[in-house]
Amino acid sequence: MELTAADGVDAVSEMLALATDTMWRYLINRDDLSASAALVLNRLSHEGPMRVTALAAAEGASQSGMTQLVQRLERQGLLERMGDPDDGRASRVTLGEAGKRNWDARAEVRKQRLAEWMPTVSDDDQVALWLAAKVVVRVLGQMREAAN
């Protein structure tokens, strides 16, 4: 059987859909943040400080909706505003110390929940999953860079 590029796209798409669904349904801590708030913390954690307008565009949200979300997260101490070095009249939003601690704690919860599942997987499959993860993380990192 010969594989085509479409077969590869289908397989990767299915893998990402299953991984995303598993993450949102079972692995993340949804007790303290809404999905939209978690996505904002995720973006700022990976991409660094951003203007609210850029954050709204990147998340597909309205400017007013993002402004309200950012203000709520600021009141919770998760986000902070800092001056924009490119425009003294503007500001950028960044993770505050509490936001960084929250994000790190969420990662620990995810790892703990995943660790609870690992004994349900055979030793051989655990090794295969680990090897596959090493490759997928590298390749998805490259794809993410290309998307930016």
N, CA, C and O atoms as CSV, one atom per row, in Angstrom:
chain,resi,resn,atom,element,x,y,z
A,1,MET,N,N,0.840,-1.176,0.000
A,1,MET,CA,C,0.000,0.000,0.000
A,1,MET,C,C,0.888,1.244,0.000
A,1,MET,O,O,1.805,1.359,0.814
A,2,GLU,N,N,0.617,2.154,-0.897
A,2,GLU,CA,C,1.398,3.373,-1.002
A,2,GLU,C,C,0.689,4.514,-0.256
A,2,GLU,O,O,-0.511,4.733,-0.420
A,3,LEU,N,N,1.449,5.216,0.549
A,3,LEU,CA,C,0.891,6.339,1.303
A,3,LEU,C,C,1.010,7.620,0.494
A,3,LEU,O,O,1.996,7.836,-0.211
A,4,THR,N,N,-0.003,8.460,0.604
A,4,THR,CA,C,0.005,9.744,-0.086
A,4,THR,C,C,0.150,10.870,0.932
A,4,THR,O,O,0.041,10.654,2.139
A,5,ALA,N,N,0.397,12.070,0.424
A,5,ALA,CA,C,0.473,13.242,1.305
A,5,ALA,C,C,-0.848,13.425,2.046
A,5,ALA,O,O,-0.859,13.814,3.214
A,6,ALA,N,N,-1.949,13.149,1.377
A,6,ALA,CA,C,-3.262,13.276,2.018
A,6,ALA,C,C,-3.408,12.300,3.178
A,6,ALA,O,O,-4.029,12.629,4.189
A,7,ASP,N,N,-2.836,11.088,3.043
A,7,ASP,CA,C,-2.878,10.121,4.138
A,7,ASP,C,C,-2.146,10.687,5.356
A,7,ASP,O,O,-2.607,10.549,6.489
A,8,GLY,N,N,-1.014,11.318,5.111
A,8,GLY,CA,C,-0.247,11.921,6.204
A,8,GLY,C,C,-1.011,13.048,6.869
A,8,GLY,O,O,-1.036,13.144,8.096
A,9,VAL,N,N,-1.635,13.902,6.069
A,9,VAL,CA,C,-2.421,15.003,6.621
A,9,VAL,C,C,-3.583,14.453,7.442
A,9,VAL,O,O,-3.864,14.953,8.531
A,10,ASP,N,N,-4.254,13.436,6.931
A,10,ASP,CA,C,-5.372,12.835,7.664
A,10,ASP,C,C,-4.918,12.261,8.999
A,10,ASP,O,O,-5.574,12.466,10.021
A,11,ALA,N,N,-3.809,11.551,8.996
A,11,ALA,CA,C,-3.314,10.923,10.221
A,11,ALA,C,C,-2.895,11.984,11.249
A,11,ALA,O,O,-3.207,11.859,12.434
A,12,VAL,N,N,-2.196,13.014,10.798
A,12,VAL,CA,C,-1.760,14.075,11.714
A,12,VAL,C,C,-2.974,14.834,12.243
A,12,VAL,O,O,-3.034,15.167,13.426
A,13,SER,N,N,-3.933,15.105,11.373
A,13,SER,CA,C,-5.144,15.798,11.795
A,13,SER,C,C,-5.887,15.006,12.864
A,13,SER,O,O,-6.331,15.568,13.866
A,14,GLU,N,N,-6.021,13.703,12.649
A,14,GLU,CA,C,-6.703,12.851,13.627
A,14,GLU,C,C,-5.942,12.819,14.952
A,14,GLU,O,O,-6.549,12.874,16.021
A,15,MET,N,N,-4.611,12.731,14.879
A,15,MET,CA,C,-3.797,12.720,16.089
A,15,MET,C,C,-3.987,14.015,16.878
A,15,MET,O,O,-4.178,13.982,18.094
A,16,LEU,N,N,-3.934,15.147,16.189
A,16,LEU,CA,C,-4.074,16.432,16.872
A,16,LEU,C,C,-5.470,16.609,17.458
A,16,LEU,O,O,-5.619,17.133,18.562
A,17,ALA,N,N,-6.493,16.174,16.724
A,17,ALA,CA,C,-7.859,16.280,17.239
A,17,ALA,C,C,-8.030,15.437,18.497
A,17,ALA,O,O,-8.627,15.894,19.472
A,18,LEU,N,N,-7.516,14.223,18.485
A,18,LEU,CA,C,-7.622,13.345,19.650
A,18,LEU,C,C,-6.823,13.900,20.829
A,18,LEU,O,O,-7.284,13.859,21.970
A,19,ALA,N,N,-5.630,14.414,20.553
A,19,ALA,CA,C,-4.799,14.975,21.616
A,19,ALA,C,C,-5.454,16.212,22.218
A,19,ALA,O,O,-5.456,16.385,23.437
A,20,THR,N,N,-6.006,17.066,21.376
A,20,THR,CA,C,-6.659,18.281,21.860
A,20,THR,C,C,-7.884,17.940,22.693
A,20,THR,O,O,-8.085,18.504,23.769
A,21,ASP,N,N,-8.697,17.023,22.204
A,21,ASP,CA,C,-9.887,16.611,22.938
A,21,ASP,C,C,-9.509,16.004,24.285
A,21,ASP,O,O,-10.129,16.304,25.305
A,22,THR,N,N,-8.495,15.155,24.284
A,22,THR,CA,C,-8.041,14.527,25.526
A,22,THR,C,C,-7.540,15.581,26.502
A,22,THR,O,O,-7.827,15.521,27.697
A,23,MET,N,N,-6.792,16.539,25.986
A,23,MET,CA,C,-6.258,17.607,26.837
A,23,MET,C,C,-7.394,18.383,27.496
A,23,MET,O,O,-7.421,18.527,28.718
A,24,TRP,N,N,-8.327,18.881,26.696
A,24,TRP,CA,C,-9.396,19.742,27.222
A,24,TRP,C,C,-10.386,18.987,28.090
A,24,TRP,O,O,-10.925,19.555,29.040
A,25,ARG,N,N,-10.638,17.719,27.789
A,25,ARG,CA,C,-11.639,16.976,28.561
A,25,ARG,C,C,-11.085,16.363,29.842
A,25,ARG,O,O,-11.784,16.310,30.854
A,26,TYR,N,N,-9.850,15.905,29.809
A,26,TYR,CA,C,-9.353,15.089,30.914
A,26,TYR,C,C,-8.098,15.600,31.618
A,26,TYR,O,O,-7.901,15.311,32.798
A,27,LEU,N,N,-7.263,16.339,30.934
A,27,LEU,CA,C,-5.948,16.625,31.509
A,27,LEU,C,C,-5.810,17.999,32.147
A,27,LEU,O,O,-5.014,18.169,33.070
A,28,ILE,N,N,-6.565,18.976,31.677
A,28,ILE,CA,C,-6.350,20.309,32.233
A,28,ILE,C,C,-7.221,20.545,33.455
A,28,ILE,O,O,-8.263,19.914,33.637
A,29,ASN,N,N,-6.771,21.455,34.271
A,29,ASN,CA,C,-7.516,21.879,35.441
A,29,ASN,C,C,-8.439,23.014,35.005
A,29,ASN,O,O,-7.975,24.096,34.648
A,30,ARG,N,N,-9.735,22.765,35.035
A,30,ARG,CA,C,-10.701,23.779,34.616
A,30,ARG,C,C,-11.351,24.468,35.806
A,30,ARG,O,O,-12.359,25.156,35.645
A,31,ASP,N,N,-10.799,24.297,36.978
A,31,ASP,CA,C,-11.420,24.831,38.179
A,31,ASP,C,C,-11.307,26.350,38.310
A,31,ASP,O,O,-12.215,26.999,38.829
A,32,ASP,N,N,-10.202,26.911,37.844
A,32,ASP,CA,C,-9.957,28.319,38.150
A,32,ASP,C,C,-9.960,29.255,36.944
A,32,ASP,O,O,-10.015,30.473,37.118
A,33,LEU,N,N,-9.903,28.719,35.730
A,33,LEU,CA,C,-9.859,29.573,34.542
A,33,LEU,C,C,-10.836,29.077,33.487
A,33,LEU,O,O,-11.040,27.874,33.323
A,34,SER,N,N,-11.430,30.016,32.783
A,34,SER,CA,C,-12.244,29.657,31.627
A,34,SER,C,C,-11.311,29.209,30.500
A,34,SER,O,O,-10.101,29.433,30.555
A,35,ALA,N,N,-11.884,28.582,29.490
A,35,ALA,CA,C,-11.075,28.151,28.347
A,35,ALA,C,C,-10.418,29.346,27.675
A,35,ALA,O,O,-9.247,29.280,27.301
A,36,SER,N,N,-11.158,30.438,27.517
A,36,SER,CA,C,-10.577,31.613,26.852
A,36,SER,C,C,-9.453,32.219,27.683
A,36,SER,O,O,-8.452,32.674,27.129
A,37,ALA,N,N,-9.605,32.228,28.995
A,37,ALA,CA,C,-8.539,32.742,29.863
A,37,ALA,C,C,-7.308,31.845,29.781
A,37,ALA,O,O,-6.180,32.337,29.732
A,38,ALA,N,N,-7.522,30.526,29.765
A,38,ALA,CA,C,-6.390,29.595,29.665
A,38,ALA,C,C,-5.665,29.774,28.337
A,38,ALA,O,O,-4.437,29.700,28.286
A,39,LEU,N,N,-6.420,30.011,27.259
A,39,LEU,CA,C,-5.783,30.223,25.957
A,39,LEU,C,C,-4.949,31.502,25.942
A,39,LEU,O,O,-3.882,31.541,25.329
A,40,VAL,N,N,-5.430,32.546,26.613
A,40,VAL,CA,C,-4.661,33.799,26.694
A,40,VAL,C,C,-3.375,33.571,27.478
A,40,VAL,O,O,-2.307,34.007,27.048
A,41,LEU,N,N,-3.463,32.891,28.628
A,41,LEU,CA,C,-2.251,32.612,29.396
A,41,LEU,C,C,-1.286,31.753,28.591
A,41,LEU,O,O,-0.075,31.969,28.632
A,42,ASN,N,N,-1.817,30.790,27.866
A,42,ASN,CA,C,-0.979,29.941,27.027
A,42,ASN,C,C,-0.236,30.773,25.982
A,42,ASN,O,O,0.975,30.627,25.816
A,43,ARG,N,N,-0.953,31.634,25.286
A,43,ARG,CA,C,-0.316,32.445,24.239
A,43,ARG,C,C,0.755,33.351,24.829
A,43,ARG,O,O,1.861,33.437,24.294
A,44,LEU,N,N,0.438,34.023,25.923
A,44,LEU,CA,C,1.423,34.926,26.527
A,44,LEU,C,C,2.619,34.150,27.085
A,44,LEU,O,O,3.747,34.641,27.061
A,45,SER,N,N,2.372,32.963,27.576
A,45,SER,CA,C,3.457,32.126,28.078
A,45,SER,C,C,4.420,31.744,26.963
A,45,SER,O,O,5.633,31.714,27.166
A,46,HIS,N,N,3.869,31.447,25.768
A,46,HIS,CA,C,4.704,31.015,24.653
A,46,HIS,C,C,5.246,32.162,23.807
A,46,HIS,O,O,6.356,32.073,23.281
A,47,GLU,N,N,4.476,33.232,23.674
A,47,GLU,CA,C,4.868,34.294,22.747
A,47,GLU,C,C,5.343,35.574,23.418
A,47,GLU,O,O,5.889,36.451,22.749
A,48,GLY,N,N,5.149,35.698,24.715
A,48,GLY,CA,C,5.596,36.877,25.425
A,48,GLY,C,C,4.586,38.012,25.356
A,48,GLY,O,O,3.478,37.835,24.849
A,49,PRO,N,N,4.968,39.177,25.867
A,49,PRO,CA,C,4.050,40.312,25.963
A,49,PRO,C,C,3.462,40.716,24.611
A,49,PRO,O,O,4.134,40.672,23.581
A,50,MET,N,N,2.180,41.113,24.645
A,50,MET,CA,C,1.466,41.521,23.431
A,50,MET,C,C,0.531,42.676,23.757
A,50,MET,O,O,0.080,42.827,24.893
A,51,ARG,N,N,0.250,43.478,22.759
A,51,ARG,CA,C,-0.808,44.476,22.894
A,51,ARG,C,C,-2.153,43.753,22.929
A,51,ARG,O,O,-2.299,42.665,22.372
A,52,VAL,N,N,-3.118,44.362,23.580
A,52,VAL,CA,C,-4.447,43.761,23.665
A,52,VAL,C,C,-5.037,43.588,22.269
A,52,VAL,O,O,-5.712,42.594,22.004
A,53,THR,N,N,-4.791,44.537,21.382
A,53,THR,CA,C,-5.327,44.422,20.015
A,53,THR,C,C,-4.740,43.204,19.307
A,53,THR,O,O,-5.464,42.480,18.623
A,54,ALA,N,N,-3.450,42.973,19.463
A,54,ALA,CA,C,-2.806,41.814,18.834
A,54,ALA,C,C,-3.279,40.520,19.472
A,54,ALA,O,O,-3.458,39.512,18.789
A,55,LEU,N,N,-3.481,40.551,20.780
A,55,LEU,CA,C,-3.966,39.379,21.494
A,55,LEU,C,C,-5.384,39.030,21.034
A,55,LEU,O,O,-5.698,37.859,20.820
A,56,ALA,N,N,-6.223,40.027,20.885
A,56,ALA,CA,C,-7.596,39.798,20.411
A,56,ALA,C,C,-7.585,39.203,19.008
A,56,ALA,O,O,-8.318,38.254,18.727
A,57,ALA,N,N,-6.762,39.754,18.134
A,57,ALA,CA,C,-6.682,39.241,16.765
A,57,ALA,C,C,-6.167,37.808,16.750
A,57,ALA,O,O,-6.696,36.962,16.029
A,58,ALA,N,N,-5.143,37.539,17.540
A,58,ALA,CA,C,-4.545,36.203,17.573
A,58,ALA,C,C,-5.524,35.162,18.116
A,58,ALA,O,O,-5.497,34.008,17.688
A,59,GLU,N,N,-6.381,35.556,19.048
A,59,GLU,CA,C,-7.322,34.626,19.657
A,59,GLU,C,C,-8.685,34.634,18.971
A,59,GLU,O,O,-9.584,33.888,19.359
A,60,GLY,N,N,-8.837,35.487,17.941
A,60,GLY,CA,C,-10.115,35.531,17.233
A,60,GLY,C,C,-11.228,36.106,18.078
A,60,GLY,O,O,-12.386,35.707,17.955
A,61,ALA,N,N,-10.875,37.041,18.933
A,61,ALA,CA,C,-11.847,37.659,19.842
A,61,ALA,C,C,-12.047,39.118,19.459
A,61,ALA,O,O,-11.230,39.705,18.750
A,62,SER,N,N,-13.130,39.687,19.933
A,62,SER,CA,C,-13.357,41.115,19.710
A,62,SER,C,C,-12.429,41.907,20.620
A,62,SER,O,O,-11.982,41.414,21.656
A,63,GLN,N,N,-12.149,43.127,20.222
A,63,GLN,CA,C,-11.297,44.015,21.025
A,63,GLN,C,C,-11.936,44.242,22.398
A,63,GLN,O,O,-11.252,44.174,23.420
A,64,SER,N,N,-13.242,44.512,22.424
A,64,SER,CA,C,-13.896,44.784,23.710
A,64,SER,C,C,-13.927,43.534,24.584
A,64,SER,O,O,-13.717,43.621,25.794
A,65,GLY,N,N,-14.185,42.376,23.986
A,65,GLY,CA,C,-14.191,41.136,24.759
A,65,GLY,C,C,-12.824,40.828,25.346
A,65,GLY,O,O,-12.722,40.407,26.498
A,66,MET,N,N,-11.770,41.036,24.558
A,66,MET,CA,C,-10.422,40.776,25.056
A,66,MET,C,C,-10.049,41.784,26.134
A,66,MET,O,O,-9.404,41.428,27.121
A,67,THR,N,N,-10.448,43.033,25.952
A,67,THR,CA,C,-10.169,44.052,26.973
A,67,THR,C,C,-10.801,43.655,28.294
A,67,THR,O,O,-10.161,43.766,29.340
A,68,GLN,N,N,-12.043,43.196,28.267
A,68,GLN,CA,C,-12.724,42.768,29.496
A,68,GLN,C,C,-12.022,41.567,30.126
A,68,GLN,O,O,-11.833,41.521,31.341
A,69,LEU,N,N,-11.636,40.597,29.299
A,69,LEU,CA,C,-10.946,39.411,29.810
A,69,LEU,C,C,-9.607,39.796,30.437
A,69,LEU,O,O,-9.271,39.332,31.527
A,70,VAL,N,N,-8.851,40.639,29.750
A,70,VAL,CA,C,-7.554,41.076,30.274
A,70,VAL,C,C,-7.744,41.828,31.594
A,70,VAL,O,O,-6.977,41.619,32.533
A,71,GLN,N,N,-8.738,42.685,31.677
A,71,GLN,CA,C,-8.982,43.420,32.923
A,71,GLN,C,C,-9.321,42.467,34.070
A,71,GLN,O,O,-8.852,42.646,35.194
A,72,ARG,N,N,-10.140,41.454,33.777
A,72,ARG,CA,C,-10.493,40.467,34.801
A,72,ARG,C,C,-9.254,39.707,35.263
A,72,ARG,O,O,-9.067,39.491,36.460
A,73,LEU,N,N,-8.404,39.298,34.311
A,73,LEU,CA,C,-7.184,38.574,34.662
A,73,LEU,C,C,-6.184,39.463,35.391
A,73,LEU,O,O,-5.417,38.986,36.227
A,74,GLU,N,N,-6.194,40.749,35.075
A,74,GLU,CA,C,-5.350,41.700,35.819
A,74,GLU,C,C,-5.820,41.800,37.267
A,74,GLU,O,O,-5.008,41.785,38.192
A,75,ARG,N,N,-7.131,41.902,37.460
A,75,ARG,CA,C,-7.678,41.995,38.825
A,75,ARG,C,C,-7.334,40.750,39.639
A,75,ARG,O,O,-7.151,40.826,40.854
A,76,GLN,N,N,-7.247,39.610,38.967
A,76,GLN,CA,C,-6.874,38.369,39.643
A,76,GLN,C,C,-5.360,38.271,39.861
A,76,GLN,O,O,-4.882,37.340,40.509
A,77,GLY,N,N,-4.622,39.219,39.328
A,77,GLY,CA,C,-3.173,39.225,39.485
A,77,GLY,C,C,-2.438,38.319,38.516
A,77,GLY,O,O,-1.231,38.118,38.655
A,78,LEU,N,N,-3.152,37.762,37.526
A,78,LEU,CA,C,-2.529,36.831,36.593
A,78,LEU,C,C,-1.798,37.540,35.460
A,78,LEU,O,O,-0.809,37.027,34.935
A,79,LEU,N,N,-2.283,38.713,35.088
A,79,LEU,CA,C,-1.667,39.504,34.019
A,79,LEU,C,C,-1.249,40.851,34.553
A,79,LEU,O,O,-1.784,41.341,35.547
A,80,GLU,N,N,-0.280,41.442,33.875
A,80,GLU,CA,C,0.180,42.794,34.193
A,80,GLU,C,C,0.353,43.560,32.895
A,80,GLU,O,O,0.549,42.970,31.832
A,81,ARG,N,N,0.279,44.870,32.989
A,81,ARG,CA,C,0.553,45.721,31.829
A,81,ARG,C,C,1.941,46.310,31.976
A,81,ARG,O,O,2.399,46.616,33.077
A,82,MET,N,N,2.597,46.460,30.840
A,82,MET,CA,C,3.918,47.079,30.815
A,82,MET,C,C,3.958,48.016,29.622
A,82,MET,O,O,3.185,47.855,28.678
A,83,GLY,N,N,4.841,48.980,29.656
A,83,GLY,CA,C,4.967,49.899,28.534
A,83,GLY,C,C,5.397,49.180,27.266
A,83,GLY,O,O,6.119,48.183,27.309
A,84,ASP,N,N,4.943,49.701,26.149
A,84,ASP,CA,C,5.337,49.152,24.851
A,84,ASP,C,C,6.603,49.886,24.410
A,84,ASP,O,O,6.571,51.100,24.210
A,85,PRO,N,N,7.708,49.173,24.257
A,85,PRO,CA,C,8.964,49.839,23.884
A,85,PRO,C,C,8.910,50.465,22.490
A,85,PRO,O,O,9.706,51.351,22.175
A,86,ASP,N,N,7.971,50.005,21.652
A,86,ASP,CA,C,7.850,50.552,20.304
A,86,ASP,C,C,6.938,51.765,20.231
A,86,ASP,O,O,6.972,52.501,19.245
A,87,ASP,N,N,6.122,51.987,21.258
A,87,ASP,CA,C,5.157,53.082,21.261
A,87,ASP,C,C,4.887,53.470,22.707
A,87,ASP,O,O,4.180,52.761,23.423
A,88,GLY,N,N,5.437,54.574,23.127
A,88,GLY,CA,C,5.312,55.025,24.509
A,88,GLY,C,C,3.884,55.279,24.946
A,88,GLY,O,O,3.612,55.330,26.146
A,89,ARG,N,N,2.964,55.441,24.008
A,89,ARG,CA,C,1.555,55.687,24.363
A,89,ARG,C,C,0.806,54.396,24.624
A,89,ARG,O,O,-0.268,54.422,25.225
A,90,ALA,N,N,1.342,53.275,24.191
A,90,ALA,CA,C,0.643,51.992,24.272
A,90,ALA,C,C,1.234,51.127,25.377
A,90,ALA,O,O,2.289,51.428,25.935
A,91,SER,N,N,0.525,50.048,25.674
A,91,SER,CA,C,1.033,49.082,26.658
A,91,SER,C,C,0.881,47.669,26.110
A,91,SER,O,O,0.122,47.416,25.174
A,92,ARG,N,N,1.614,46.779,26.714
A,92,ARG,CA,C,1.527,45.363,26.386
A,92,ARG,C,C,1.083,44.613,27.628
A,92,ARG,O,O,1.300,45.056,28.756
A,93,VAL,N,N,0.464,43.484,27.400
A,93,VAL,CA,C,0.017,42.613,28.486
A,93,VAL,C,C,1.018,41.480,28.607
A,93,VAL,O,O,1.475,40.932,27.604
A,94,THR,N,N,1.353,41.134,29.834
A,94,THR,CA,C,2.291,40.040,30.081
A,94,THR,C,C,1.813,39.218,31.265
A,94,THR,O,O,0.988,39.673,32.056
A,95,LEU,N,N,2.333,38.014,31.380
A,95,LEU,CA,C,2.019,37.199,32.552
A,95,LEU,C,C,2.638,37.838,33.783
A,95,LEU,O,O,3.809,38.220,33.770
A,96,GLY,N,N,1.856,37.953,34.840
A,96,GLY,CA,C,2.392,38.378,36.120
A,96,GLY,C,C,2.972,37.175,36.844
A,96,GLY,O,O,2.894,36.051,36.348
A,97,GLU,N,N,3.547,37.402,38.000
A,97,GLU,CA,C,4.119,36.292,38.769
A,97,GLU,C,C,3.050,35.268,39.118
A,97,GLU,O,O,3.291,34.064,39.036
A,98,ALA,N,N,1.868,35.741,39.509
A,98,ALA,CA,C,0.775,34.809,39.828
A,98,ALA,C,C,0.345,34.041,38.580
A,98,ALA,O,O,-0.008,32.864,38.666
A,99,GLY,N,N,0.374,34.693,37.434
A,99,GLY,CA,C,0.039,34.022,36.182
A,99,GLY,C,C,1.039,32.942,35.837
A,99,GLY,O,O,0.664,31.864,35.374
A,100,LYS,N,N,2.314,33.226,36.060
A,100,LYS,CA,C,3.354,32.220,35.814
A,100,LYS,C,C,3.196,31.036,36.758
A,100,LYS,O,O,3.319,29.883,36.345
A,101,ARG,N,N,2.920,31.327,38.037
A,101,ARG,CA,C,2.713,30.242,39.005
A,101,ARG,C,C,1.487,29.416,38.627
A,101,ARG,O,O,1.510,28.188,38.707
A,102,ASN,N,N,0.421,30.092,38.216
A,102,ASN,CA,C,-0.798,29.396,37.805
A,102,ASN,C,C,-0.515,28.494,36.615
A,102,ASN,O,O,-0.943,27.340,36.586
A,103,TRP,N,N,0.210,29.025,35.631
A,103,TRP,CA,C,0.499,28.246,34.425
A,103,TRP,C,C,1.360,27.031,34.761
A,103,TRP,O,O,1.124,25.937,34.248
A,104,ASP,N,N,2.347,27.224,35.613
A,104,ASP,CA,C,3.201,26.102,36.028
A,104,ASP,C,C,2.403,25.052,36.804
A,104,ASP,O,O,2.609,23.853,36.622
A,105,ALA,N,N,1.497,25.503,37.664
A,105,ALA,CA,C,0.673,24.571,38.439
A,105,ALA,C,C,-0.248,23.777,37.523
A,105,ALA,O,O,-0.473,22.588,37.748
A,106,ARG,N,N,-0.779,24.422,36.497
A,106,ARG,CA,C,-1.638,23.731,35.541
A,106,ARG,C,C,-0.850,22.648,34.799
A,106,ARG,O,O,-1.376,21.567,34.534
A,107,ALA,N,N,0.400,22.937,34.468
A,107,ALA,CA,C,1.248,21.942,33.799
A,107,ALA,C,C,1.484,20.749,34.722
A,107,ALA,O,O,1.501,19.607,34.262
A,108,GLU,N,N,1.664,21.000,36.003
A,108,GLU,CA,C,1.871,19.905,36.962
A,108,GLU,C,C,0.626,19.028,37.075
A,108,GLU,O,O,0.730,17.802,37.131
A,109,VAL,N,N,-0.547,19.652,37.109
A,109,VAL,CA,C,-1.795,18.880,37.165
A,109,VAL,C,C,-1.898,17.992,35.929
A,109,VAL,O,O,-2.235,16.812,36.030
A,110,ARG,N,N,-1.607,18.567,34.762
A,110,ARG,CA,C,-1.656,17.800,33.504
A,110,ARG,C,C,-0.715,16.604,33.564
A,110,ARG,O,O,-1.088,15.498,33.173
A,111,LYS,N,N,0.496,16.819,34.047
A,111,LYS,CA,C,1.472,15.727,34.142
A,111,LYS,C,C,1.032,14.667,35.146
A,111,LYS,O,O,1.199,13.472,34.901
A,112,GLN,N,N,0.474,15.095,36.273
A,112,GLN,CA,C,0.010,14.140,37.281
A,112,GLN,C,C,-1.117,13.272,36.726
A,112,GLN,O,O,-1.125,12.058,36.928
A,113,ARG,N,N,-2.055,13.886,36.036
A,113,ARG,CA,C,-3.175,13.128,35.476
A,113,ARG,C,C,-2.692,12.152,34.409
A,113,ARG,O,O,-3.178,11.024,34.323
A,114,LEU,N,N,-1.743,12.589,33.606
A,114,LEU,CA,C,-1.187,11.704,32.589
A,114,LEU,C,C,-0.428,10.544,33.235
A,114,LEU,O,O,-0.515,9.406,32.774
A,115,ALA,N,N,0.307,10.836,34.294
A,115,ALA,CA,C,1.052,9.788,35.005
A,115,ALA,C,C,0.108,8.733,35.576
A,115,ALA,O,O,0.466,7.557,35.651
A,116,GLU,N,N,-1.089,9.140,35.978
A,116,GLU,CA,C,-2.068,8.180,36.497
A,116,GLU,C,C,-2.543,7.218,35.411
A,116,GLU,O,O,-2.916,6.085,35.714
A,117,TRP,N,N,-2.533,7.647,34.169
A,117,TRP,CA,C,-2.977,6.803,33.049
A,117,TRP,C,C,-1.896,5.859,32.551
A,117,TRP,O,O,-2.206,4.787,32.031
A,118,MET,N,N,-0.650,6.232,32.698
A,118,MET,CA,C,0.433,5.469,32.082
A,118,MET,C,C,0.433,3.988,32.477
A,118,MET,O,O,0.716,3.151,31.620
A,119,PRO,N,N,0.135,3.627,33.712
A,119,PRO,CA,C,0.120,2.193,34.044
A,119,PRO,C,C,-0.929,1.389,33.262
A,119,PRO,O,O,-0.858,0.160,33.223
A,120,THR,N,N,-1.885,2.061,32.648
A,120,THR,CA,C,-2.897,1.347,31.859
A,120,THR,C,C,-2.389,1.009,30.461
A,120,THR,O,O,-3.073,0.333,29.693
A,121,VAL,N,N,-1.193,1.480,30.136
A,121,VAL,CA,C,-0.589,1.278,28.817
A,121,VAL,C,C,0.565,0.289,28.982
A,121,VAL,O,O,1.317,0.366,29.954
A,122,SER,N,N,0.705,-0.634,28.040
A,122,SER,CA,C,1.793,-1.625,28.132
A,122,SER,C,C,3.153,-0.933,28.115
A,122,SER,O,O,3.285,0.193,27.635
A,123,ASP,N,N,4.151,-1.619,28.642
A,123,ASP,CA,C,5.511,-1.062,28.665
A,123,ASP,C,C,5.997,-0.725,27.252
A,123,ASP,O,O,6.575,0.337,27.024
A,124,ASP,N,N,5.760,-1.622,26.323
A,124,ASP,CA,C,6.183,-1.374,24.936
A,124,ASP,C,C,5.482,-0.143,24.358
A,124,ASP,O,O,6.108,0.668,23.676
A,125,ASP,N,N,4.192,-0.008,24.631
A,125,ASP,CA,C,3.467,1.156,24.121
A,125,ASP,C,C,3.906,2.443,24.814
A,125,ASP,O,O,3.901,3.511,24.202
A,126,GLN,N,N,4.285,2.346,26.090
A,126,GLN,CA,C,4.805,3.529,26.775
A,126,GLN,C,C,6.088,4.010,26.101
A,126,GLN,O,O,6.274,5.210,25.899
A,127,VAL,N,N,6.968,3.080,25.757
A,127,VAL,CA,C,8.215,3.434,25.071
A,127,VAL,C,C,7.896,4.016,23.694
A,127,VAL,O,O,8.477,5.027,23.301
A,128,ALA,N,N,6.982,3.389,22.965
A,128,ALA,CA,C,6.600,3.886,21.638
A,128,ALA,C,C,6.001,5.288,21.745
A,128,ALA,O,O,6.294,6.158,20.925
A,129,LEU,N,N,5.165,5.500,22.755
A,129,LEU,CA,C,4.547,6.817,22.949
A,129,LEU,C,C,5.602,7.870,23.271
A,129,LEU,O,O,5.542,8.990,22.764
A,130,TRP,N,N,6.558,7.513,24.106
A,130,TRP,CA,C,7.629,8.442,24.456
A,130,TRP,C,C,8.461,8.804,23.222
A,130,TRP,O,O,8.763,9.976,22.995
A,131,LEU,N,N,8.827,7.800,22.432
A,131,LEU,CA,C,9.609,8.061,21.214
A,131,LEU,C,C,8.812,8.910,20.226
A,131,LEU,O,O,9.346,9.850,19.638
A,132,ALA,N,N,7.545,8.579,20.047
A,132,ALA,CA,C,6.698,9.356,19.138
A,132,ALA,C,C,6.580,10.794,19.636
A,132,ALA,O,O,6.620,11.731,18.838
A,133,ALA,N,N,6.436,10.975,20.933
A,133,ALA,CA,C,6.306,12.323,21.499
A,133,ALA,C,C,7.562,13.152,21.231
A,133,ALA,O,O,7.462,14.342,20.932
A,134,LYS,N,N,8.733,12.541,21.333
A,134,LYS,CA,C,9.970,13.272,21.055
A,134,LYS,C,C,9.966,13.821,19.629
A,134,LYS,O,O,10.361,14.963,19.396
A,135,VAL,N,N,9.522,13.011,18.691
A,135,VAL,CA,C,9.479,13.436,17.285
A,135,VAL,C,C,8.378,14.473,17.082
A,135,VAL,O,O,8.605,15.507,16.453
A,136,VAL,N,N,7.195,14.201,17.610
A,136,VAL,CA,C,6.053,15.106,17.409
A,136,VAL,C,C,6.334,16.486,18.001
A,136,VAL,O,O,6.015,17.499,17.378
A,137,VAL,N,N,6.918,16.538,19.175
A,137,VAL,CA,C,7.219,17.832,19.793
A,137,VAL,C,C,8.171,18.639,18.907
A,137,VAL,O,O,7.973,19.838,18.710
A,138,ARG,N,N,9.183,17.990,18.385
A,138,ARG,CA,C,10.141,18.680,17.517
A,138,ARG,C,C,9.462,19.166,16.237
A,138,ARG,O,O,9.618,20.325,15.853
A,139,VAL,N,N,8.719,18.297,15.588
A,139,VAL,CA,C,8.091,18.644,14.311
A,139,VAL,C,C,6.997,19.696,14.498
A,139,VAL,O,O,6.901,20.635,13.708
A,140,LEU,N,N,6.172,19.547,15.538
A,140,LEU,CA,C,5.144,20.560,15.771
A,140,LEU,C,C,5.764,21.917,16.109
A,140,LEU,O,O,5.214,22.960,15.753
A,141,GLY,N,N,6.887,21.901,16.783
A,141,GLY,CA,C,7.609,23.147,17.037
A,141,GLY,C,C,8.024,23.817,15.732
A,141,GLY,O,O,7.898,25.033,15.585
A,142,GLN,N,N,8.512,23.029,14.796
A,142,GLN,CA,C,8.886,23.568,13.487
A,142,GLN,C,C,7.662,24.097,12.741
A,142,GLN,O,O,7.719,25.163,12.126
A,143,MET,N,N,6.557,23.355,12.794
A,143,MET,CA,C,5.343,23.778,12.112
A,143,MET,C,C,4.798,25.069,12.739
A,143,MET,O,O,4.301,25.948,12.035
A,144,ARG,N,N,4.898,25.170,14.050
A,144,ARG,CA,C,4.446,26.371,14.756
A,144,ARG,C,C,5.264,27.587,14.342
A,144,ARG,O,O,4.722,28.669,14.121
A,145,GLU,N,N,6.559,27.395,14.243
A,145,GLU,CA,C,7.432,28.479,13.801
A,145,GLU,C,C,7.065,28.923,12.387
A,145,GLU,O,O,7.012,30.118,12.099
A,146,ALA,N,N,6.811,27.952,11.506
A,146,ALA,CA,C,6.435,28.272,10.130
A,146,ALA,C,C,5.108,29.031,10.078
A,146,ALA,O,O,4.911,29.899,9.228
A,147,ALA,N,N,4.194,28.689,11.004
A,147,ALA,CA,C,2.896,29.364,11.037
A,147,ALA,C,C,3.018,30.814,11.473
A,147,ALA,O,O,2.216,31.663,11.082
A,148,ASN,N,N,4.029,31.088,12.287
A,148,ASN,CA,C,4.220,32.470,12.757
A,148,ASN,C,C,4.834,33.298,11.658
A,148,ASN,O,O,5.078,34.490,11.845
